[in-house]
Amino acid sequence: MFVLARTITYASIFIGLFVVFVPARLLTWSGIVRPESIGVWQVAGMLVGAGGTFLVLWCVLTFAFVGRGTPAPFDAPRRLVAHGPYRFVRNPMYIGAALILAGAAVFYESAPFIIYTALFLLITHVFVVAYEEPTLLRLFGSEYEDYCGTVRRWRPGRTRGESGSVSGPR
């Protein structure tokens, strides 16, 4: 139960900062206000955002119950998490967060939000390649290398014939 509490705390901080606080400041700074009526774009944005929220929650629960740790770099999982959404793609939590941001961009019909989402994805990619993957390789060794050889970094699906190296593009 303590693992679940730690995981929820980390997820709340991550989501609160990067998916709620910073985007809210962006909206205020850019003068964007909530649309007066709900149209097709707003419904589409809500659906995309809801899908991202579901994915993030699935990831959080998978980390807590399967990995026995959190997604936080300072409280890494005790076991490699290759279940739940991690069976399909190696970084589903970041994808879920990006979907939430993209949903907000569509909802508000906002170019600054689209730019923020793109920057979030770029920074996340650099973080994953420069820090997360080497750390996971050090922690889990050949088990992680095998996982990287079968599950793609960003696109759902299994790899076919790609090397197990975590340094190659995926």
N, C-alpha and C positions, 0 to 999 in steps of 0.2 A: 504494500500500500504506500510506503514511503517513496518508492521509485515512481509511482504514479503521481504523487504530489510534486516531486522534483521535476518530472517531465512536464506537467501542466504549468508549473511556475516558469520554466524556461520557455515553453511555447508561448505563454502569455506575454513574456517580455519581448521575445522575437516578433510576434505578431503585433503586439501593441506598439512597438517602436517603428518597425519597417512597413507595416501594412495599415496601421491606423494613424499614429502620431505624425510621422513625416508626410504621408499623403494629405492629412488634414491641414498641415501647415502649407503644403503646396497649393491646396484649394484656396485657402485664405489669401496667400501671397498673390495668386494669379487672378483673384476676384471671381472665381467660378462659383456659382451657386446651384443649389438643387433645382432641377427642372420643375417648372410649374405643373406639368402634366406627365403622366407615365405613357410613353410611346413605345414603339417597337425597339428602339435602341436601349431604352431603360430596361425593358423586360429581358432583352438579350444580355445586357450587362449584369443583371441580377442572376440570371441562369449561369453565366460563366463564373461569377463570383461565388455562387452557391456550390458549384462543382469544385472550385478551388478550396473552399472551406471544408467540404466533405473530405477531400484528399488530404488536407493538412491534419484534420482530426484523426483520420485513419492512420496516418504516419505517427502521430503522437502516441496513440494507443499501441501501435506495433512496437515502437521503441520501448515503451514502458513494460509491456508484457512479454515480448520476445527477447529484446536486447538487454533487459534488466538495467537500463541506463537511460540517459536522455540524449537528445540530439546536440546538446551543448558540448563544445570542444573540451571544456574543463570537467565534464561529467559524462564521458563517453560510455557507450553501451559495453556491457561485460561480454556479450556475445555478438557476433556479426549478424546484422539484421538483413536477411535475404528473403523475408516472408512478407505477406500483405502486399502493399503497393510496391515494395522493393523487389518483388519477383519480376516486375515488368520494366522498371527503370531505376537507376541507382540514386537518383536525386528527386524523388517525388515530392518531398516537402517544399523544396524551392520552387518546383513547378506549380504546386498548389498555391503558394504565396504569389507567384507571378500571375496565375489565373485570377486570383482575387484582385490584384492590381489592374490587370487587363479588363476585368469586369467593371471596375470603377471607371476606368478610362472610357469604356463604351457607354456606361450609364450617364456620365457627365459630358460625353462627347468632347473630351478634353485632350488636346495635343500635349500639354505639359505632363499629364498623367501617362500618356503613351511614352514620352521621353523618360519619365521616371521609371516606368516598367522596364524599358530597354536598358537603362543604366543599372537597375537592380539585377537584371539577368547577366549583364556583362561583369559586374563586380562579383556576383555569385560564382560565375564560371571561373574567374581568376582565383577566387578563394578555394573553390573545390580542387582545381588543378594544383595550385601552389601549396595548399595546406592540408585539406581534408584527405585527399587520396594518399599522399605520402604518409600521413599519420595513420590512416587505416591500414596501409600496407605494413607499417612497422608494428602495429598492434595485433593484426590478424594474419600476417604473412601469406602463405600460399593459399589459405582459404579465401582471402580477399582477392588475391590474384586470379584464382579460378572464377570467382564471382564476376570480376571485371571482364574476364574472357567470355562470359556468357550473357551478361546483362549490360545494355548500353547505358551510357552516362546520362543522356538527355532525351533520347527518343525511345518510347516504349518498344519492347520487342527484344528478342534474343539476337545475339551476334552470330554470325556464321563465318567461321574460318578466321576471325580476327585473333590476333595474338593476345595472350593474357597480360601483356604489359599495360600498366596503368598510365604510361606516359603517351601513348598513341591517341589520336583523335577519335572520339566516339560521339 
